[in-house]
Structure formats: structure tokens, C-alpha cells
Amino acid sequence: MGAGWVAGVTRARSMAVGRLGPDAARELAASATLTEALRALANTRYRKVSETEAEAAVAGRAVSAALLWQLRVLAGWQPRAGVAALRRLAAGFEIANTRDHLRALAGEPRPAPYRLGALATAWPRLARTSDARGVRAVLTASPWGDPGGASAAGVLTGMRLSAAAGVVADLPQAARWAAGDTALLLARESYLLDRPPTGRAAGYAGRILGRSAVQAVSYDDFRARLPSAARWALKDTGRPADLWRAEARWWAAVERDGLEMLHKADFGVTPVVGAVAVLSADAWRLRAALLAAAHEGRAREAFDDLLE
């Protein structure tokens, strides 16, 4: 146990204590308007979100940016191993930046990229690419590896599967979450969107779920072939149309596990992983609450379903 871990874990626990939690999220979801919900955030750690435009997509992105800032602050307190763990767990932000960059290359408008700082893996080089082929080349030469395709959908799916494989390999504390998330991703891509991963992307998925599951010919067959480490994520999800409920249950499980990790007595990476889980779940729930408020109560029932 080094001084770096003592400081890093202490900071992680203190940051997790400041989360909004489910009760506050329910109150926000019940707001008459999104403007009212945003005003209620003024005295919370999401106070910058309260200053954003009263538009659901803008507010949701501001919540994500606030989470990223928390993770960057947390990384500043960690020893090298803690920073590496945070970089693994924050990979979704680099994926989001890459998605927006690919859209811009296709002539679509894009928001300002997330500022990743020490949590970046290849973003500075990705940001300088001028076409999808260049994006794939940079990824292939980086720790991300070849995503397995040059289309936007192929690149992003490959990145998500690469990130999950990295978590399984390097962070056993979060391996169960990564396996469950991979099951959700493949179920959505293969059986809702009809674009199953191929090539290297399928290889990443196979490392996590096994080749048999990746090669399944139907949704029911896929569920039956999943290893126990991933099968839990699709429990009671009998059809692909219900995957949104499965995602909500995935987040609930991540938060429960994270809270348990935070209460462990050791000073090491486990409580830090737990803090990331708790903070990330809190941000996910807040985005859902703001979306419900934006619909002026009409989505309240759906929000309550998410928290069952």
C-alpha cells in the first residue's frame, strides 16, 4: 500500500458520496419542465449542467462532460495503475469523440469534442485524420487495435468491443460488467440492427463471450450460448425489443457492485473502480431524469420502469 493509493482511494470515496442518487433523480424526472429540472441542479456537483440550454440533448451531453471532469479529477489523485484503470473505464468518451469526428468527416455538424486529458488513448491522433480510412489506420496502430471495418458503424462497434476486451483482460473487478455490456451490444447489433460484427470485431467479442455465442443464428440461441459471466445481463429479456430494460438492469447491477467495492477496506484499485461505477451510473440516471422532464411528465412512467 503506497501513499498514492491512500490519497487516490480517499478521493474516490469522497467523490462517490456526492452523487445525486435515485431519490433526487426521481424528483428531477417529476419536474414540470426541463428548465425547472436544470434549475434544481444549481447547488449540486452538476451545477454547470444547470447553466446549459434547456434542450434534452444539450443537457444530456453536459451531464456526460461533468462526469468526464470528475473522472479526470479522480485520475489526478491516482498512482500510475489507477490512471490506467480509469483510462480503461473512460474509453466510452474517446469512442464518442471518434463517432462525432466520423460524422464531421461525412459533412454532419458535431459538438466540441470531450476534453480527455490524461484519459486519452489515441484521440489526439484520431482528431487529425481526414477520412474514415485514416481513422482505422490510427486505431490499428494504437492500443485499440484494428476495429475490423472502415464504416462508421464498424469502427465504433469494433472500438466498443476492443474496450470491453481490455477491461476483461486488465480489470477483473469490472470484467462481469464488460461481459454483460458485450452481450447487450451484440444482441442489439445482431438482432435489432442486423449488422453483426465481423473480422477483428467478432474476434474481440469471441474473447469475451466465446465463439459459439458470437456465431449464434438467433436471439434465443445467442442467449442460450452465453457464458454465465454475461448471461445475467439478458435475464428475463425474451426479445430484442426489450433490451432497453436490460440496459437499465445492467446499470443497476453496476451501481450495486460499485457501492460494495467502495466499502471494501483495502487501499488499491478496487475502490477506485467502484467509484467510477457509482459516478457513471449516477450520470446515466440523471440523463434519463432530464429526458423525462423534457417530456413534461409524459415519460415519467418509463423513467420509473428504469429504476425498478
N, C-alpha and C positions, 0 to 999 in steps of 0.2 A: 504494500500500500504506500503510494507516494503522495507528497503534498499536492501534486496536480490533481490526483483523483479525489482527494478530500475536498478541495475547492470546487472541482467540477461537479461532483455529486451533490454537494451542499447547494450549489447554484441551481442544479436541475430540480431538486426537491422544492426549492423556494419558488421557482418559476411555475411549477405544476400546481402549487397551492393557489395561484392567482387565476386559474381557469374560471370560465363562467359557469359551467356545469349545466345539467339538463333542466333544472328548475328555471334558471334565468332564461335559457333558450326557449322554454315553453311560453314564458311571459312575453318575450320578444315576438314570437310567432303569433301571439294573440293581439298584437298591436293593430290599431285601426288602419294604419298606413305604413309604408316603408320609411317615410320621413320620421314618423313617431318612433319607430324601432331604432333608427340610426341615432336619434337624439338620446335615447336611453343608454347608448354605448359611451357617452361623453366622459363618464367617470370610471371607465374600465380600461384594461390594457389595450382595448380596441378603440381607443378614443380617436385615432386618426381615421378609422373607418367612419366614424360619425361625421366627419367633415367632407365625405365624398358626395358625389351626385346621387340623388335618390332614384337610382336605376339599378335593378337587381344585378345585372351582370357586372356593373362597375363596383358596386358594394361587395359582391362576392369576390372579385379579384383583389380588392383592398384587404379583405379578410385573409386571403392567401398570402398577400405581401406582408401582412402583420405577423403571420405565422413564420414566414421565412426570416423575418427580422429577429424573432425570438430564438430561432434555431441558430442564427449567426451569432447572436449574443452568447448563447449557451456554448457554442463552439469556442468562443474566445476564452472560456474558463477551463477548457479540457486539455489534457495531455494529448500527445500525438494519436494514440489509439482511440481516444474519444472523438477527436476530429474526424478520423477515418470512418468511425461508426456513423457519425452524423451525416457525413457526405453520402454514405450508402443510403441512409434513410431519407435524405432530402433529394434523392435523384429525380423525383417527380417534377421538381421545379426546372431542372435542366431539360427534361422531356417537354415540359410546357413551353419553354423558350424555343426549343427546336421546332415544335409544332407551329408556333407563331411565325418563326423565321421561314419555314416552308410555305406558309400561307402568303407571307410577304413576297417571296420569290415568285409566287403564282399570280401576283398582282392584287392580292387582297389587303385590306387595311389590317394593321396589327397594333396592339398596345405596346407600351415600352416594356422591354424585357425585364424579368425579375433580376435583381442585383444579387448575385450568388456569393461573391467574395470568396472566402476560403472553401466554400462548399461546392465550387465548380469542379467539374472533371475535365470537360473538353469545350465548354461553352465559348471561351474567347476565340478559339479556332473555328468553331462552328459558325459563329456570328460573322466571320469574314468570308464565308463561302458564297458563291454566286449562283449555284444551281443545285438541284437535288443530288446529282452525281457527286458533287463536291462534298455535300453533307455526308453521304455514305462513305466516301473515302476518308474523311476526318474521323468518323466513328470507328471505321475498321482499324485505323492506326492508333486508336486510343484504348483505354481500358474497357470502353463499351463493347468493342468488337463489332464485326460485320453484322448489321441488323437483318440481313438476309433479303433485302429488296431496296429499290430506289424510289418507289412510290411513297407518298406521304404516309399513307396508312401502314405500309410495310415497314418504313423506318420507325415509326412511333411504336408499333406493336413489338418490333424487334428490340427497341430500347427498353420497353417495359419488361419484357421477358429477360433481357440481359440484367436489368437491375434486380429483378427477383432472384435470378440465379446467383448473383453476387451476394445478396443478403443470406440466402440459404448456405452458401459456402463460408461466409465470413462472420455471420452474426447468428449463432444458434438460438439466441434469445428471441429473435424475430423470425426464425425460419418457418414457424407454423403460420404466421400472418402472410408471409410471402407465398407459401404453398396455397393457402386459401385464396389469396388475391389472384394467383395464376389460374386457379380453377375458374374463378369468376370471369377473368379476362378471356380464357379460351372458350368458355361457354357462350359468352357474348359474341366474340368474333366468329366462331364457327357455326353457331346455331341460331343466332339472331341476324347477323350481318352477312353471313355466307362468305366469309373471307378467312378461312382457317390459315394459320401461319404455315409457312413452308421454309425449306432450306435451313439456314442458321437459326432463324427464329424458332422453328419447330424443334431444333436441337436443344435450345435453351429450355423450352417447355418440357422436353423429354427428360432433361436432367432433374427437373423438379417433380413432375407428375408421372414419369415413366412413359416409355414409348407406346405401350398398349393403350393408355388413356388418350394420348395425342392422336392415335390412329383410329379412334372410335368412329363408328359410322352414324351414330345417332346420339341425341342428347341423353336418353336413358342409358345407352351403352356407355357413354362418357362418364356419367355419374357412377355407374357400377364399377368401372375400372379405376377410379381414382384411389390413390393411396389414402390411408387413414389421416395422414397429416394434412390433406387437402379436402377430403370428403365432407368434413364438418361444415365447410363454407356453403355447400349446396344442400344441406339438410332441409327437408320439407320444402324444397323448391322443385316442384314436379314439372315445371315447364319454363322455357327460356323467358317468357313474358314476365315472370315473377322475379327475375334476377335483381331488380331494384330493391326488393325486400331483403334478398340475400346479402346485398351490399350493406344495407343498414345493420343487419345482424353481424356482419364482418366487423364493422366499425365498433359495435358494442363489445364484441369479444376483444378487440384490440385494446379498447379502453380498460376493460376489466383486468386484462393481463398486465397492462401498463401500471395500473394502480397497485397491483400486487407487487410488481417489480420495485416500485418506488418505496415500498415499506420494508424491503429487504435491508438487513443491517450492514451488508458489505459495502465497501467503497471500491467501485470498479465500473465497468461499462454497463452492467445490468440496470442500475437505477437511471442511468442516462438514457438508455433505450426506452425504459418505462416512461420517462418524462416526455420524450418525443412522441410516444404513442398517445399519451394523455393530451398533450397540446394539439396534436394533429386531429384527434377525434373531436376535441372541443371546437376547433376551427370548422371542421366538416359540419358539425351540428349547427353552428352559428350561421353558416352559409345557407343551410336548409331553413333555418328560422327566418332569415331575412327574405328568402324567396317566398315563404308562406305569407309574411307581412306584405310583400309586394302585391300579392293577390287579394289583399284586403279581407282576409279571413276565409276565402273560398278554398284555400289549400290547407286549412288548419287540420282537417281530418287526416289528410295524407301525412302531414308532419307528425301527428300523434302516432300514426302507424309506424313511422320510422323509429320511434322511441319505445315501442312495445318490448 
